Amino acid sequence: PACLFVVSSDFCHWGRRFNYRPIDERYAQICDGIEALDRRAMEFIANQDAAGFHAYQKETRNTICGQNPILLLLHTLPLLSSPHSLVWVRYAQSSKVASREDSS
């Protein structure tokens, strides 16, 4: 039997209304720093590293609203007896943050 798990989540909610506005000075655009922050999380997920993802969340406090279902998936995958893989379908931001007054 084959199983397909589909997990969908928003990642970083950035802006004053989310009480989350970290700025990574290594990036010229705020939106690029947000993407880098998200892609760091995506790397832990792709590597099926539940402990790494949990530590990342504690460190960054990234406002990933699906973090608990993602952790559930990451803890469940090692229990499967058949080979499995994770595939990213798409990454997008709801808007490209350009200033501290924007939100995404």
N, C-alpha and C positions, 0 to 999 in steps of 0.2 A: 504494500500500500504506500502511496505517496501523499505527503502533506505539504500544504503551502500555507505559510504564515505571512500575512500582510500586516505590517506595522507602519502606521503613519503618525507623524508628529510634527507640530510646529517646533522650531528650534528657538533661537534667541528672540525674545521680545525686548526690544531696546527702546528706551526713552523715559522721560519723566513719569508718564502715566504708569509705567511698569516698575518704577523705582529701580531701574537698572540702566546705567549709562557708562560702562567702562570704555575707555579709549586707549587703544594700543598705538603708541606713538611711532611704531615701526612702519605704519601704513599711512599713506598720504590721505586716503579717504576713510572716514569712519566705517562705511559699509564694507570696505575690504577687511578691516579689523574684525568686524562682526562675522564675516564669512570665515576668516581664519579661526575664530573662536569656535564656530559651529563645526568646521571641518576637523578640528582637533577631537571633538566629541565623536564625530562620524568615524574617525580612525579607530577609536576604542571599540565602537560598535562593530565595525567591519572585521576587526581582529577578535571579536567575540570575547572581549576582555571586560567582564562585569566589574571586577575589582578596580580596574583602571578607570572605567567610566564613572563608577561611584566616587573615586578619589578626585577625578576631574570635576564632578559636580560640587563636591565639598570645597574644592579650591576656587573655582570660578563663580559658583552660584548662578550659572547660566540658566536663564528662564525657560528651559525646555519643558513644555507642559506634558509631554509624553514620557518623561524620564522614568516613571514607575513601570509603565507597560514595557518600556525598552529594557529595564533591568530584569523584569520578569522573563522576557524572551531570552536575555543573555544567560540567566540562570537555568532556563529550561533546555536550551540547545545542547549542553553537555550530556543531558539525560537521554538524548536520542541515540538509538543504536545504529542508525543508517547515516551515511555521509550527508553533509549539508553545507550550504554556503549562503552568504548574504549578498544581495545585489542592491545597489542604490539605483533607483529609477530616476530621481530628479532632485535637484536642490534649487531653491529660489528664495528670494527675500520679498516680503510684501511691498516694501519700498526701499529705495537706496538712500540710507541716511547720509546726509551731507553736512549737517550741523547739529550741535547739541540740542537744538530745539525740535528736531525731527523725531519721529518715532517709526518703528517698524515691527 
